Amino acid sequence: ERGFRLRGHTRAADKARGMFCYGGVPSMADVYLVQHVDSARRCAVDVAAWPHTAAVEAACMSLPACVTAAPNCQPDAPWWLVLLAVCVR
């Protein structure tokens, strides 16, 4: 949770932030953030405590490419992870 706290404070202090980690277009930072938020949710971490991080993740997940790249949408995903899937194919 410490990493999310640091990231949340950084985002909150940035008054010129866009929808994504660094502006109005997705970057590699967003790719990594989405993976970490997904893992945190699977470990029962409530990401609502970090509204800016959750907003960036929501912006990323509004993109079809991010949805289809989710671990639970992969062809070799374990059955229990596929049950969580909301995949766009």
C-alpha positions in Angstrom: 0.0 0.0 0.0 2.9 2.3 0.6 3.6 2.7 -3.2 0.0 3.6 -3.8 0.2 6.2 -1.1 3.2 7.8 -2.6 1.7 7.8 -6.1 -1.6 9.2 -4.9 0.1 12.2 -3.1 2.2 12.9 -6.2 -0.9 12.9 -8.5 -2.9 15.0 -6.0 -0.2 17.7 -6.0 0.0 17.9 -9.8 -2.6 20.4 -10.8 -1.9 20.0 -14.6 -2.4 16.3 -14.7 -4.2 14.7 -17.6 -6.3 11.5 -17.7 -3.3 9.3 -17.6 -0.1 9.1 -15.5 1.7 11.7 -17.6 -0.7 13.8 -19.5 -3.5 13.1 -22.0 -2.1 10.0 -23.7 -1.2 6.6 -22.2 2.4 5.8 -21.6 4.4 2.8 -20.2 3.7 4.2 -16.7 0.0 3.6 -17.3 0.7 0.0 -18.4 2.5 -0.7 -15.2 0.0 1.1 -13.0 -2.9 -1.0 -14.4 -1.1 -4.2 -13.6 -0.4 -3.1 -10.0 -3.9 -2.0 -9.4 -5.2 -5.3 -10.8 -2.9 -7.2 -8.5 -3.9 -5.0 -5.5 -7.6 -5.7 -6.1 -7.0 -9.4 -6.3 -5.3 -9.1 -2.9 -8.3 -7.3 -1.5 -6.6 -3.9 -1.3 -9.3 -1.2 -1.6 -7.8 1.3 -4.1 -10.6 3.8 -3.4 -8.2 5.3 -0.8 -6.2 6.6 -3.8 -8.8 8.3 -6.0 -6.3 9.7 -8.6 -4.7 6.3 -9.0 -8.1 4.7 -9.4 -9.1 7.5 -12.0 -6.0 6.7 -14.1 -6.7 3.0 -14.0 -10.3 3.7 -15.0 -9.1 5.9 -17.9 -6.8 3.1 -19.1 -9.5 0.5 -18.8 -11.8 2.6 -21.0 -9.4 1.7 -23.8 -10.1 -1.6 -25.6 -6.4 -2.4 -25.8 -6.1 -2.3 -22.1 -9.1 -4.5 -21.5 -8.0 -7.2 -23.9 -4.5 -7.1 -22.4 -5.7 -7.9 -18.9 -4.3 -11.1 -17.4 -7.7 -12.6 -17.0 -8.4 -12.2 -20.7 -5.4 -14.2 -21.9 -6.0 -17.5 -23.6 -3.8 -19.3 -21.1 -5.3 -17.7 -18.0 -6.3 -20.1 -15.2 -10.0 -20.9 -15.0 -10.5 -19.0 -11.7 -9.0 -15.8 -13.2 -11.2 -16.1 -16.3 -14.3 -16.1 -14.1 -13.3 -12.5 -13.2 -13.0 -11.5 -16.9 -14.8 -8.7 -18.6 -13.0 -9.1 -21.9 -13.5 -7.3 -25.2 -12.6 -9.7 -28.0 
